[in-house]
Amino acid sequence: MRRLGWMCLLLLAACQTNEDRSQPDEEGEVPNSNRGMIEVASELEAPWDIEEDDELIYISEREGTIARVSSDNQIQRQPVVTDKEISQIGEGGLLGLKLDPDFENNQLAYAYHTYEEAGEIKNRVVQLKYNGEEWHEELSLLDDIPGSNFHNGGRIEIGPDQYLYVTTGDAQDESLAQDEDSLAGKILRMDMEGKIPEDNPFENSYVYSYGHRNPQGMDWDQDENLYAAEHGPTNHDEINKIEAGHNYGWPEIVGDESRNGMETPFYQTGNSTWAPSGLVVTNEHIYAAALRGEGLMKLDLDGNNPEPVTEDFGRIRDVEVINEELYFITNNTDGRGNPGEEDDKLMRYKP
């Protein structure tokens, strides 16, 4: 019965036409149910992460480029040059991107990318330097993060403590998530040069939290509480409230199951599927970009009242708040979606 259900879902997705999605009017505004949604840029190529500085938006693309979107919505696609070649394998490639807090002056950024070495798929964290036209690796912060065709994690954020936080997937080896000595299935924490902070919960270890399956979103609330979103097995996707050194259960528990020494999610989707990726926390809501759920989802800060903001743009990979407005990117060209003629798109929405 489960296989038949998935076949039905796949047939429905395959039958979806481009006309099924709301199209912008002449001023770029999407009509009717999505009033207030403004198309900022189109024809992005498997975009992954949104960053902004001085009215310029930078979007990582999995093949190994960063799309720079100007204030007049023009795209300049710029190469990323790394010491170890970026490999777009399965769900891998150039994934997370984070601009340095002093980017305006030092032109530094941090990226997470997939690579191959000795026949193995791996991931790494690097510091990039921007010269206005290209991005070049300045420093390798951490190599040899286990990778696979799927479950690579990949989000990079800078916390209120000015440390880098990095999500990693279990690399399709569930046991690694519970292995405190492995970098897979974790949230990692390091300084801007890749060094281990002295107050990390495990001595001489990058590991900040563990027991994660495939976390792809992080953000902090106004009280500096860290939230992370991760994919569950088929359903039971999770948003967790992260505490240093805690175990979030995968693969021993899923959904609202509990076990001594393991954390039950702040919110979980039950039998519904979101496949959440990017995450942003505002003063009132948590917003999650949903891939398989094909929408921008929101819930209250107490974990209640989940509902879609929109479900009319297909797969959504990331969401950010810029100047009190929400920006999100679709991800219909990532090999799993049903791309429209101008996909993928960067959209803007004022709640």
N, C-alpha and C positions, 0 to 999 in steps of 0.2 A: 504493500500500500504506500509506503514512503517513497519507493522508486517511482510509482505511478504519479504521486503528487508532484515530485520534482519534474517529471516529464511534462506534466500539464503547465507548470510554471514556465518551463523553457519554451513551450509552444506559444504561450501567451506573450512572452518577451519577444520571440521571433516575429510575431504578427504585428508588433507595435510599429507604426509608421512614423515618419518624421512629423507628419501633421498632427500626431497625437500630443505633441509638446506645444506649450504656449509659445507663440512667436512674437517678437517685439514689433511695436508700431514704428513709424518713421522717426520718432524721437528716442527709440531704444527702450521704451517702457513696455513691459509685458502686461497685456490687458486682463480684465476680469478678475478671476480669483487671485491672481498674483500681482495685483496693482501695487506699485511701489517697488517692484523688482526691475532694476535697470541693468541692461547688458553693457558691460564695460569693455570687454575684449572677446574675440572669438578665434577659432582655429588654433587653439593651444594643442599641444601634442603630449598626451598622457601626463597632465600636470599633477603635481604632488603636494607642494607646500607654498603658502602665500606669505610674503614678507613685504614691508613697506618702509620707505624712508623718504622724507621730503617730497611728498606727492608722487613718488615713483614707486611702482609695485614690481617686485621681483618674484617670479614663480619658477620653482624647479620643475624640470621635465625629465621623465625617467630615462630617456635616451642619453642624457648627459649635457643638457643645455639649460640655461636660465633665460626665461622670457621676461624682458624688461618692458613694462607697460607704462607709457608716458602719461602725463596729465591730459593729453588730448586723445588718449586711448589707442595710440599706435604701439605696435609690438616690434621690438628688436630682439631677435633670438641670438644669445651669446654663448659661446662654447665654454665648457668647464674642463680644464686641463689638470689631471691628477697624475701622480707618480705611478699609480697602479690603475690600469684602464677600467673605466666604468663599464660594467656589464649589465645590460638590460635582459636579465634572465627571469622568466616567469613573472613574478611580482617585484623582482629586484630592479636595480638601476640607481639613478640619482634620486634619492628620496628626500629626507628632511633637510631643511635649509633654515638657518637662523643668522640674522645680521648681528654683528657686535653692537653693544649699546653705544659705542663711540664710532659707529660706522661712518658717519659724516666726515670724520677727521682721519680715521685709520684705514677705512675701506676694507675691513676684515669681516669675514663671515665664517660660519661653521656648517659643515655638510656631512651627511651620512650616505654612503654609496656602497653598492654591491660590486665585487670583483671576483675573479677566478685566480687560483694559485694552486699549482701542482694537482690539477684536476678537481679541486674542491671549490665550492661556492662559499664565499665569505663576505663580511661587511666590515666597514671601517669608518672612523670619524676623523675628519680632516679640517684644518683651518685653511680658508681660501683668502686670496688677496685679489681685489678687483681693480682693474686699470682703466675702466670706462668702456671697454670693448670685450674683454675676456676675464675669466676667473681662473687663477692659477693656484695650485696647492702651495701653501706657505709652510705648513707643518703637519705631520701626521700625529694625531692625538692618541688614537687607539686602533690597532689592526686585529685581525684574527677573531672577529666576532663571528660565531657560527652562522652560516646562511644556508639557503635552500631555494628551490623554485618558489616556495611559498613560506609564509610566516617569518618574514625578516624584520618585523617592527619598522623602525626607521624615523620616528619623530625626534627632533631636537628642540629643546626649549631652554631658556635661561631663567632660573628661578629668582625669587626675591633676594636670595643670598648671593646672587651673581655667580652661581655655579652652573655648569652645563648639566642638563638631565637628558638622557637618551633612552628611548625604548628599543628593546630587542625582542624578536619572536623566538619561539622554541625551535625554529629551523626544522620543523616536522619530526622532531625527536622529543616526544612528550617528557621523557625522563630528565632532560636537561633543565627544564623549568624548576625542578625541585633540587637540582644540584647547585649548591651554593658556590662551588668552585668554577662553574661554567658561566660564561657571559650571556648565554642564550636564555630567553624567557624571563628577562629582567627589566628593571629600570636602573640605569647606571647613573652615577654622579661623579663629576670631575671638574677640575678648574679649567680655565681658558687655555692652558698649555698641556692639558691631558694628564695632569698629576692627580693622585688620589687625595682628597681632603682628609685631614686628620680626624675629623668628626664623623666620617662615614661609619655606618653601623657595624661593619665587619672589618676587622683589622687588615690593612694592606689589600683592600678589595674595592673595586669600582661598584660593587653591588649595593644598591640602595633599597630595593625591594625585589621579591622573587615570587615564583609560582604564577607567572603570566604566560598566556598562550600566544597572543599576537597583538600587543598593545600598540596603537597608532595615534593616540591623541593625549595631550596633557595640557593642563592650565591650572592656575591658582585663583582662589577667591580673594576677597578683600582682606580676609583674616590670614592669608598666606597658607591656607590648606590646599594641598595638591590633589587634583582629581586626574584619573587616567581612564581612557576608554580602550576596550579590547574586544576582539572577536571571540565569540564562543564557538563551540562545536555545532554547526548548523543553526542553532538558535542560542538562547541564554547568553546573549551578548551582555557585557558588563560595563558599568561605570563604577570605578573604585575610588574610595577616599584613601590616599596613600600615606602610610606611616613608615618611617625609617626602620628597616630591618624586618618588616612584617612579611608573612607568607600569604599569598593571595590564592593558593589552593590548587591551581591547575597542575596535573590532571586529576588530582584526588577528589576534588569537589567542583561542581558546576552549579550555576544558578543560585538558588537560595539554600543549597545544602550547607551544612555546617560540620566542622570537625575541630577538635581542640587544637589550638595553635595555628589555625588558618582563618583568614578573614572572609566573611560573607559580603557580597557586593553592596555598595551604597544603593545601586539600582541595577536591576537585570531585566532583560526583555521577555523572560519567560519563553513561551513557544513562538513568539514573534522573532523576526530576524532583522536587525539593523545593519550588522557588519560596520560598526562605527569606526571612523578614521579620525579626522581632525576634531578638536574639541576646544570650546571657548567658554569661559565662565564670566558672566556679567553680575551686576548687583542684584539682579532679579532671577536670572535663568541660567541653565546650562544648555548650550547648543552643541549638537553633535552632527557631523557630516556622515550620512549613512550611504554606504555603497550598495549592498544588496537590498537595503530598505528603500533605496532610490528617493531620498528626501533629505531635507534639513529638519532635524528633530529638536525639540526643546522640552525641558522639564523644569520644575521648580527647584530651588536650592535645598528643599527638604526631600527631594527625590520623588515627588508626586506629580500628577497631572501631565504625563508625557503626551505630546501631540506633535504633528508635523507643522512646520512653518510653510513648507511647500513640498509637493511631490510631483512636480511637473517638469523636472529637468533631467531626469535619469539619475545615474550614479553621481554622488557628491563625495569628494575626497577631502577637502579642507575647508575650514571656516575661520575667519579672523574678524576682530573688531578694529576698524580704522575710522577715526574721527566720529565715533558714536554710531557708525553704521556697520552692518554685517556685510562682509565680502565672502563669497564662496566660489569654489571651482567645481565644475562638473568633471566626471572621469569616465566618459562614455567611449573614449578611444584607447582604453587600457587593455583591450583584448577580451573583456568580459561584458562590455556594454553594447548598446544598439545606437551607434553614433548618428546624429543628425548631420545635415549638410555643413553646418558651421561649427560643429563641436570640435574641441571642447571649449567651454565658455567661462569667463570670469563675470560673476554677477554681483550687484550691489543692492542691498535692501536695508531700509531704515525701519526698525520695529515700531 
